[in-house]
Amino acid sequence: MTIATDREDLALVLEGVPGVNGHAYKPSAPAEGDAWPRLVSIVREQGIVLRPTWAILVWLSSDERVASAWIDEHFADLVEALSADASPGFVDEGEPALMQVGRNDHPMLEITLKTVG
């Protein structure tokens, strides 16, 4: 596996989750449910294996109640899909987050995932 193939494989896994639109990169005009992997770091473990860490970012509604309901409804399905045999990695954690867009913050779901490079 490579970082480029991991990115594409993660986008395919995300695309398979109901209510989620998977992308390899952030769409230019994201909509609720759009999700993409963002490379966070690459660590060499025991001098042998390169382990990339990804933030799986999911664009949520700007309405906090709607965003929370979306997480309630979809989080378990996302974790299950990202942890399945078809996924190139495993989930460490997930949390609500904010992404700065211009001068405003926009709600996101951020799931931390590691793959083996």
LODO-637795 format. One line per field, with one value per atom (N, C-alpha, C, CB): x, y, z; residue in three letters; chain; atom name. Coordinates in nm, 2 decimals. Glycine has a CB too. Example, Ala and Ser with C-alpha at 12.3 -4.5 7.8 and 13.67 -1.06 7.14 Angstrom:
2
c1 1.32/1.23/1.32/1.13/1.28/1.37/1.29/1.41
c2 -0.57/-0.45/-0.33/-0.45/-0.22/-0.11/0.00/-0.06
c3 0.78/0.78/0.78/0.90/0.71/0.71/0.79/0.57
kegu Ala/Ala/Ala/Ala/Ser/Ser/Ser/Ser
vexvex A/A/A/A/A/A/A/A
tivex N/CA/C/CB/N/CA/C/CB
END
This chain:
117
c1 0.08/0.00/0.09/-0.09/0.03/0.10/0.00/0.15/0.05/-0.03/-0.14/0.05/-0.10/-0.19/-0.30/-0.12/-0.27/-0.37/-0.45/-0.30/-0.39/-0.47/-0.58/-0.38/-0.54/-0.63/-0.75/-0.56/-0.72/-0.83/-0.92/-0.77/-0.85/-0.92/-1.01/-0.83/-0.97/-1.05/-1.17/-0.97/-1.15/-1.26/-1.37/-1.21/-1.32/-1.42/-1.49/-1.34/-1.42/-1.49/-1.59/-1.39/-1.56/-1.65/-1.77/-1.58/-1.75/-1.86/-1.96/-1.80/-1.92/-2.01/-2.09/-1.93/-2.08/-2.15/-2.28/-2.07/-2.40/-2.52/-2.52/-2.64/-2.55/-2.55/-2.42/-2.60/-2.32/-2.19/-2.14/-2.08/-2.08/-2.03/-1.88/-2.08/-1.81/-1.67/-1.59/-1.63/-1.48/-1.39/-1.25/-1.42/-1.16/-1.02/-0.96/-0.94/-1.01/-0.97/-1.09/-0.88/-1.07/-1.18/-1.24/-1.12/-1.37/-1.44/-1.43/-1.59/-1.44/-1.43/-1.55/-1.42/-1.66/-1.78/-1.85/-1.88/-1.80/-1.85/-2.00/-1.76/-2.07/-2.21/-2.22/-2.30/-2.32/-2.34/-2.33/-2.48/-2.24/-2.22/-2.10/-2.34/-2.04/-1.92/-1.80/-1.88/-1.72/-1.61/-1.49/-1.66/-1.37/-1.25/-1.14/-1.21/-1.03/-0.92/-0.82/-0.85/-0.76/-0.66/-0.54/-0.70/-0.42/-0.30/-0.26/-0.19/-0.24/-0.20/-0.05/-0.28/0.00/0.14/0.18/0.17/0.31/0.36/0.47/0.42/0.46/0.56/0.62/0.48/0.76/0.83/0.83/0.98/0.77/0.76/0.87/0.62/0.94/1.05/1.15/0.99/1.16/1.26/1.22/1.39/1.10/1.07/0.94/1.05/0.84/0.71/0.67/0.60/0.63/0.58/0.43/0.61/0.38/0.24/0.18/0.22/0.10/0.03/-0.09/-0.02/-0.11/-0.23/-0.31/-0.19/-0.44/-0.53/-0.64/-0.60/-0.69/-0.81/-0.92/-0.79/-1.02/-1.13/-1.22/-1.20/-1.24/-1.32/-1.46/-1.25/-1.56/-1.70/-1.76/-1.78/-1.81/-1.87/-2.01/-1.87/-2.04/-2.17/-2.25/-2.16/-2.38/-2.46/-2.41/-2.61/-2.43/-2.39/-2.48/-2.38/-2.60/-2.69/-2.64/-2.84/-2.61/-2.55/-2.64/-2.52/-2.77/-2.86/-2.86/-3.00/-2.87/-2.87/-2.74/-2.90/-2.63/-2.49/-2.48/-2.38/-2.53/-2.53/-2.61/-2.57/-2.73/-2.82/-2.75/-2.95/-2.68/-2.61/-2.50/-2.54/-2.43/-2.32/-2.39/-2.24/-2.50/-2.57/-2.61/-2.69/-2.66/-2.71/-2.61/-2.80/-2.49/-2.39/-2.26/-2.36/-2.23/-2.10/-2.07/-2.08/-2.16/-2.13/-2.11/-2.25/-2.19/-2.17/-2.03/-2.28/-1.99/-1.86/-1.75/-1.84/-1.75/-1.65/-1.65/-1.67/-1.76/-1.77/-1.71/-1.92/-1.74/-1.69/-1.54/-1.76/-1.49/-1.35/-1.27/-1.33/-1.33/-1.26/-1.28/-1.31/-1.36/-1.38/-1.26/-1.51/-1.26/-1.15/-1.12/-1.18/-1.22/-1.20/-1.13/-1.34/-1.12/-1.06/-0.91/-1.12/-0.83/-0.68/-0.63/-0.61/-0.72/-0.67/-0.76/-0.64/-0.74/-0.82/-0.84/-0.75/-0.96/-1.00/-0.95/-1.16/-0.89/-0.84/-0.95/-0.72/-1.01/-1.11/-1.19/-1.04/-1.29/-1.37/-1.42/-1.48/-1.43/-1.48/-1.54/-1.37/-1.63/-1.68/-1.56/-1.80/-1.56/-1.45/-1.50/-1.33/-1.41/-1.45/-1.34/-1.46/-1.38/-1.28/-1.30/-1.30/-1.19/-1.20/-1.23/-1.07/-1.33/-1.37/-1.39/-1.50/-1.29/-1.29/-1.27/-1.42/-1.37/-1.36/-1.45/-1.40/-1.51/-1.60/-1.55/-1.74/-1.61/-1.58/-1.70/-1.56/-1.67/-1.78/-1.77/-1.77/-1.88/-1.88/-1.83/-2.02/-1.76/-1.71/-1.71/-1.56/-1.71/-1.68/-1.54/-1.78/-1.45/-1.31/-1.29/-1.21/-1.25/-1.22/-1.08/-1.31/-1.00/-0.86/-0.84/-0.78/-0.76/-0.75/-0.60/-0.84/-0.55/-0.41/-0.41/-0.32/-0.32/-0.30/-0.15/-0.34/-0.12/0.02/0.06/0.03/0.17/0.22/0.31/0.28
c2 -0.12/0.00/0.12/0.00/0.23/0.36/0.46/0.39/0.58/0.68/0.72/0.81/0.72/0.75/0.65/0.77/0.52/0.42/0.41/0.28/0.44/0.45/0.56/0.48/0.67/0.78/0.74/0.91/0.68/0.63/0.52/0.58/0.43/0.32/0.38/0.22/0.47/0.54/0.61/0.63/0.68/0.74/0.64/0.82/0.53/0.42/0.37/0.31/0.34/0.30/0.40/0.27/0.53/0.63/0.64/0.77/0.62/0.63/0.51/0.61/0.40/0.29/0.31/0.17/0.42/0.44/0.52/0.51/0.47/0.55/0.69/0.47/0.79/0.92/0.99/0.92/0.93/0.98/0.98/0.90/1.09/1.10/1.11/1.23/1.00/0.99/1.06/0.84/1.12/1.19/1.16/1.35/1.16/1.15/1.27/1.10/1.39/1.52/1.60/1.59/1.71/1.80/1.86/1.92/1.84/1.91/2.06/1.86/2.12/2.27/2.34/2.32/2.28/2.33/2.21/2.39/2.18/2.06/2.08/2.04/1.97/1.97/1.87/1.93/1.88/1.79/1.65/1.81/1.57/1.43/1.41/1.37/1.51/1.49/1.46/1.62/1.36/1.31/1.28/1.18/1.31/1.29/1.27/1.41/1.19/1.18/1.29/1.04/1.33/1.43/1.37/1.57/1.36/1.31/1.40/1.29/1.34/1.41/1.40/1.37/1.27/1.25/1.11/1.25/1.09/0.96/0.93/0.96/0.82/0.78/0.65/0.76/0.64/0.52/0.44/0.54/0.32/0.24/0.13/0.17/0.12/0.02/0.02/-0.12/0.13/0.15/0.07/0.11/0.01/-0.07/-0.02/-0.21/0.00/0.02/0.17/-0.06/0.23/0.36/0.36/0.44/0.43/0.42/0.56/0.37/0.59/0.71/0.72/0.73/0.84/0.88/0.97/0.94/0.94/1.02/1.08/0.94/1.20/1.25/1.24/1.41/1.16/1.14/1.26/1.00/1.35/1.47/1.46/1.60/1.48/1.48/1.62/1.37/1.68/1.81/1.80/1.87/1.88/1.87/2.00/1.84/1.99/2.11/2.22/2.08/2.35/2.45/2.47/2.59/2.40/2.40/2.29/2.37/2.33/2.24/2.12/2.31/2.14/2.03/1.93/2.08/1.98/1.89/1.82/1.98/1.89/1.83/1.71/1.93/1.74/1.64/1.52/1.70/1.54/1.43/1.35/1.49/1.42/1.35/1.25/1.45/1.30/1.22/1.10/1.30/1.13/1.02/0.91/1.07/0.95/0.86/0.78/0.93/0.84/0.79/0.74/0.89/0.78/0.75/0.60/0.81/0.52/0.38/0.32/0.31/0.36/0.30/0.34/0.35/0.47/0.51/0.43/0.66/0.41/0.33/0.19/0.34/0.13/-0.01/-0.02/-0.05/0.07/0.06/0.09/0.17/0.18/0.22/0.11/0.35/0.02/-0.08/-0.22/-0.09/-0.23/-0.36/-0.40/-0.34/-0.53/-0.59/-0.51/-0.73/-0.45/-0.38/-0.24/-0.35/-0.20/-0.07/-0.09/0.00/0.00/-0.01/0.02/0.08/0.05/0.09/0.06/0.24/0.13/0.10/0.24/0.00/0.25/0.37/0.38/0.38/0.50/0.52/0.59/0.61/0.70/0.78/0.87/0.86/0.93/1.03/1.14/0.96/1.26/1.37/1.48/1.42/1.55/1.67/1.77/1.74/1.85/1.94/2.06/1.88/2.16/2.28/2.30/2.41/2.35/2.38/2.53/2.29/2.60/2.74/2.76/2.82/2.83/2.86/3.01/2.78/3.07/3.22/3.27/3.28/3.35/3.40/3.33/3.55/3.22/3.14/3.00/3.14/2.94/2.80/2.72/2.77/2.60/2.51/2.38/2.49/2.32/2.19/2.08/2.16/1.99/1.87/1.75/1.89/1.63/1.52/1.48/1.40/1.45/1.41/1.27/1.51/1.18/1.04/1.02/0.94/0.98/0.95/0.80/0.99/0.78/0.64/0.62/0.62/0.50/0.47/0.36/0.43/0.38/0.28/0.23/0.33/0.12/0.08/0.11/-0.08/0.20/0.25/0.15/0.38
c3 0.00/0.00/0.00/0.12/-0.06/-0.06/-0.01/-0.20/0.02/0.07/-0.04/0.10/-0.16/-0.27/-0.28/-0.40/-0.27/-0.28/-0.15/-0.30/-0.04/0.09/0.07/0.21/0.02/0.01/-0.08/-0.06/-0.19/-0.29/-0.22/-0.42/-0.15/-0.08/0.03/-0.02/0.10/0.21/0.14/0.29/0.03/-0.04/-0.08/-0.16/-0.13/-0.17/-0.05/-0.24/0.06/0.18/0.23/0.30/0.23/0.27/0.18/0.28/0.05/-0.04/-0.02/-0.19/0.04/0.07/0.19/0.08/0.27/0.39/0.36/0.50/0.39/0.36/0.42/0.41/0.34/0.39/0.38/0.53/0.33/0.32/0.17/0.40/0.13/-0.01/0.00/-0.08/-0.03/-0.02/-0.13/-0.01/-0.09/-0.18/-0.14/-0.18/-0.24/-0.21/-0.15/-0.34/-0.19/-0.14/-0.11/-0.25/-0.03/0.00/-0.12/0.10/-0.13/-0.25/-0.24/-0.25/-0.36/-0.36/-0.29/-0.50/-0.29/-0.23/-0.15/-0.33/-0.03/0.04/0.08/0.16/0.09/0.13/0.25/0.02/0.33/0.44/0.40/0.50/0.47/0.44/0.36/0.38/0.30/0.22/0.32/0.14/0.28/0.37/0.28/0.44/0.34/0.27/0.38/0.18/0.33/0.42/0.41/0.39/0.52/0.52/0.60/0.59/0.53/0.59/0.71/0.49/0.82/0.94/0.97/1.07/0.97/0.99/0.94/1.15/0.93/0.89/0.99/0.74/1.07/1.17/1.13/1.31/1.15/1.13/1.26/1.07/1.25/1.37/1.37/1.39/1.48/1.49/1.38/1.51/1.31/1.21/1.08/1.25/1.08/0.96/0.89/1.01/0.96/0.90/0.91/0.97/0.79/0.79/0.82/0.66/0.92/0.96/0.94/1.10/0.83/0.82/0.91/0.67/0.96/1.04/0.96/1.18/0.95/0.87/0.96/0.76/0.92/0.98/0.87/1.02/0.90/0.81/0.85/0.82/0.76/0.79/0.72/0.74/0.80/0.74/0.77/0.81/0.66/0.66/0.72/0.52/0.82/0.88/0.86/1.03/0.90/0.89/0.98/0.93/0.95/1.04/1.16/0.96/1.15/1.26/1.36/1.21/1.48/1.58/1.61/1.71/1.62/1.65/1.53/1.68/1.41/1.29/1.28/1.17/1.31/1.30/1.41/1.33/1.53/1.63/1.60/1.77/1.54/1.50/1.39/1.45/1.30/1.19/1.25/1.09/1.34/1.41/1.48/1.51/1.55/1.62/1.52/1.70/1.41/1.31/1.23/1.21/1.20/1.11/1.17/1.01/1.29/1.35/1.35/1.49/1.41/1.42/1.28/1.49/1.18/1.04/0.99/0.95/1.01/0.96/1.03/0.99/1.16/1.23/1.18/1.38/1.16/1.12/0.98/1.11/0.89/0.75/0.75/0.66/0.83/0.83/0.91/0.89/0.98/1.05/0.99/1.20/0.88/0.81/0.74/0.72/0.70/0.62/0.49/0.59/0.43/0.30/0.32/0.24/0.45/0.48/0.50/0.60/0.45/0.47/0.61/0.37/0.70/0.83/0.95/0.83/1.06/1.18/1.25/1.27/1.31/1.37/1.51/1.38/1.55/1.68/1.76/1.68/1.71/1.78/1.69/1.89/1.74/1.66/1.75/1.59/1.70/1.78/1.69/1.87/1.75/1.67/1.67/1.74/1.56/1.54/1.46/1.47/1.45/1.37/1.27/1.47/1.15/1.05/1.02/0.92/1.01/0.98/0.83/1.02/0.80/0.66/0.65/0.62/0.59/0.59/0.73/0.52/0.78/0.91/1.01/0.91/0.96/1.04/1.07/0.98/1.17/1.20/1.15/1.35/1.09/1.04/1.11/0.88/1.15/1.22/1.13/1.28/1.19/1.12/1.22/1.07/1.16/1.24/1.20/1.22/1.30/1.27/1.33/1.32/1.24/1.28/1.26/1.21/1.36/1.34/1.31/1.47/1.20/1.15/1.11/1.03/1.13/1.10/0.99/1.22/0.89/0.79/0.80/0.65/0.73/0.72/0.58/0.75/0.57/0.44/0.38/0.45
kegu Met/Met/Met/Met/Thr/Thr/Thr/Thr/Ile/Ile/Ile/Ile/Ala/Ala/Ala/Ala/Thr/Thr/Thr/Thr/Asp/Asp/Asp/Asp/Arg/Arg/Arg/Arg/Glu/Glu/Glu/Glu/Asp/Asp/Asp/Asp/Leu/Leu/Leu/Leu/Ala/Ala/Ala/Ala/Leu/Leu/Leu/Leu/Val/Val/Val/Val/Leu/Leu/Leu/Leu/Glu/Glu/Glu/Glu/Gly/Gly/Gly/Gly/Val/Val/Val/Val/Pro/Pro/Pro/Pro/Gly/Gly/Gly/Gly/Val/Val/Val/Val/Asn/Asn/Asn/Asn/Gly/Gly/Gly/Gly/His/His/His/His/Ala/Ala/Ala/Ala/Tyr/Tyr/Tyr/Tyr/Lys/Lys/Lys/Lys/Pro/Pro/Pro/Pro/Ser/Ser/Ser/Ser/Ala/Ala/Ala/Ala/Pro/Pro/Pro/Pro/Ala/Ala/Ala/Ala/Glu/Glu/Glu/Glu/Gly/Gly/Gly/Gly/Asp/Asp/Asp/Asp/Ala/Ala/Ala/Ala/Trp/Trp/Trp/Trp/Pro/Pro/Pro/Pro/Arg/Arg/Arg/Arg/Leu/Leu/Leu/Leu/Val/Val/Val/Val/Ser/Ser/Ser/Ser/Ile/Ile/Ile/Ile/Val/Val/Val/Val/Arg/Arg/Arg/Arg/Glu/Glu/Glu/Glu/Gln/Gln/Gln/Gln/Gly/Gly/Gly/Gly/Ile/Ile/Ile/Ile/Val/Val/Val/Val/Leu/Leu/Leu/Leu/Arg/Arg/Arg/Arg/Pro/Pro/Pro/Pro/Thr/Thr/Thr/Thr/Trp/Trp/Trp/Trp/Ala/Ala/Ala/Ala/Ile/Ile/Ile/Ile/Leu/Leu/Leu/Leu/Val/Val/Val/Val/Trp/Trp/Trp/Trp/Leu/Leu/Leu/Leu/Ser/Ser/Ser/Ser/Ser/Ser/Ser/Ser/Asp/Asp/Asp/Asp/Glu/Glu/Glu/Glu/Arg/Arg/Arg/Arg/Val/Val/Val/Val/Ala/Ala/Ala/Ala/Ser/Ser/Ser/Ser/Ala/Ala/Ala/Ala/Trp/Trp/Trp/Trp/Ile/Ile/Ile/Ile/Asp/Asp/Asp/Asp/Glu/Glu/Glu/Glu/His/His/His/His/Phe/Phe/Phe/Phe/Ala/Ala/Ala/Ala/Asp/Asp/Asp/Asp/Leu/Leu/Leu/Leu/Val/Val/Val/Val/Glu/Glu/Glu/Glu/Ala/Ala/Ala/Ala/Leu/Leu/Leu/Leu/Ser/Ser/Ser/Ser/Ala/Ala/Ala/Ala/Asp/Asp/Asp/Asp/Ala/Ala/Ala/Ala/Ser/Ser/Ser/Ser/Pro/Pro/Pro/Pro/Gly/Gly/Gly/Gly/Phe/Phe/Phe/Phe/Val/Val/Val/Val/Asp/Asp/Asp/Asp/Glu/Glu/Glu/Glu/Gly/Gly/Gly/Gly/Glu/Glu/Glu/Glu/Pro/Pro/Pro/Pro/Ala/Ala/Ala/Ala/Leu/Leu/Leu/Leu/Met/Met/Met/Met/Gln/Gln/Gln/Gln/Val/Val/Val/Val/Gly/Gly/Gly/Gly/Arg/Arg/Arg/Arg/Asn/Asn/Asn/Asn/Asp/Asp/Asp/Asp/His/His/His/His/Pro/Pro/Pro/Pro/Met/Met/Met/Met/Leu/Leu/Leu/Leu/Glu/Glu/Glu/Glu/Ile/Ile/Ile/Ile/Thr/Thr/Thr/Thr/Leu/Leu/Leu/Leu/Lys/Lys/Lys/Lys/Thr/Thr/Thr/Thr/Val/Val/Val/Val/Gly/Gly/Gly/Gly
vexvex A/A/A/A/A/A/A/A/A/A/A/A/A/A/A/A/A/A/A/A/A/A/A/A/A/A/A/A/A/A/A/A/A/A/A/A/A/A/A/A/A/A/A/A/A/A/A/A/A/A/A/A/A/A/A/A/A/A/A/A/A/A/A/A/A/A/A/A/A/A/A/A/A/A/A/A/A/A/A/A/A/A/A/A/A/A/A/A/A/A/A/A/A/A/A/A/A/A/A/A/A/A/A/A/A/A/A/A/A/A/A/A/A/A/A/A/A/A/A/A/A/A/A/A/A/A/A/A/A/A/A/A/A/A/A/A/A/A/A/A/A/A/A/A/A/A/A/A/A/A/A/A/A/A/A/A/A/A/A/A/A/A/A/A/A/A/A/A/A/A/A/A/A/A/A/A/A/A/A/A/A/A/A/A/A/A/A/A/A/A/A/A/A/A/A/A/A/A/A/A/A/A/A/A/A/A/A/A/A/A/A/A/A/A/A/A/A/A/A/A/A/A/A/A/A/A/A/A/A/A/A/A/A/A/A/A/A/A/A/A/A/A/A/A/A/A/A/A/A/A/A/A/A/A/A/A/A/A/A/A/A/A/A/A/A/A/A/A/A/A/A/A/A/A/A/A/A/A/A/A/A/A/A/A/A/A/A/A/A/A/A/A/A/A/A/A/A/A/A/A/A/A/A/A/A/A/A/A/A/A/A/A/A/A/A/A/A/A/A/A/A/A/A/A/A/A/A/A/A/A/A/A/A/A/A/A/A/A/A/A/A/A/A/A/A/A/A/A/A/A/A/A/A/A/A/A/A/A/A/A/A/A/A/A/A/A/A/A/A/A/A/A/A/A/A/A/A/A/A/A/A/A/A/A/A/A/A/A/A/A/A/A/A/A/A/A/A/A/A/A/A/A/A/A/A/A/A/A/A/A/A/A/A/A/A/A/A/A/A/A/A/A/A/A/A/A/A/A/A/A/A/A/A/A/A/A/A/A/A/A/A/A/A/A/A/A/A/A/A/A/A/A/A/A/A/A/A/A/A/A/A/A/A/A/A/A/A/A
tivex N/CA/C/CB/N/CA/C/CB/N/CA/C/CB/N/CA/C/CB/N/CA/C/CB/N/CA/C/CB/N/CA/C/CB/N/CA/C/CB/N/CA/C/CB/N/CA/C/CB/N/CA/C/CB/N/CA/C/CB/N/CA/C/CB/N/CA/C/CB/N/CA/C/CB/N/CA/C/CB/N/CA/C/CB/N/CA/C/CB/N/CA/C/CB/N/CA/C/CB/N/CA/C/CB/N/CA/C/CB/N/CA/C/CB/N/CA/C/CB/N/CA/C/CB/N/CA/C/CB/N/CA/C/CB/N/CA/C/CB/N/CA/C/CB/N/CA/C/CB/N/CA/C/CB/N/CA/C/CB/N/CA/C/CB/N/CA/C/CB/N/CA/C/CB/N/CA/C/CB/N/CA/C/CB/N/CA/C/CB/N/CA/C/CB/N/CA/C/CB/N/CA/C/CB/N/CA/C/CB/N/CA/C/CB/N/CA/C/CB/N/CA/C/CB/N/CA/C/CB/N/CA/C/CB/N/CA/C/CB/N/CA/C/CB/N/CA/C/CB/N/CA/C/CB/N/CA/C/CB/N/CA/C/CB/N/CA/C/CB/N/CA/C/CB/N/CA/C/CB/N/CA/C/CB/N/CA/C/CB/N/CA/C/CB/N/CA/C/CB/N/CA/C/CB/N/CA/C/CB/N/CA/C/CB/N/CA/C/CB/N/CA/C/CB/N/CA/C/CB/N/CA/C/CB/N/CA/C/CB/N/CA/C/CB/N/CA/C/CB/N/CA/C/CB/N/CA/C/CB/N/CA/C/CB/N/CA/C/CB/N/CA/C/CB/N/CA/C/CB/N/CA/C/CB/N/CA/C/CB/N/CA/C/CB/N/CA/C/CB/N/CA/C/CB/N/CA/C/CB/N/CA/C/CB/N/CA/C/CB/N/CA/C/CB/N/CA/C/CB/N/CA/C/CB/N/CA/C/CB/N/CA/C/CB/N/CA/C/CB/N/CA/C/CB/N/CA/C/CB/N/CA/C/CB/N/CA/C/CB/N/CA/C/CB/N/CA/C/CB/N/CA/C/CB/N/CA/C/CB/N/CA/C/CB/N/CA/C/CB/N/CA/C/CB/N/CA/C/CB/N/CA/C/CB/N/CA/C/CB/N/CA/C/CB/N/CA/C/CB/N/CA/C/CB/N/CA/C/CB/N/CA/C/CB/N/CA/C/CB/N/CA/C/CB/N/CA/C/CB/N/CA/C/CB/N/CA/C/CB/N/CA/C/CB/N/CA/C/CB/N/CA/C/CB
END
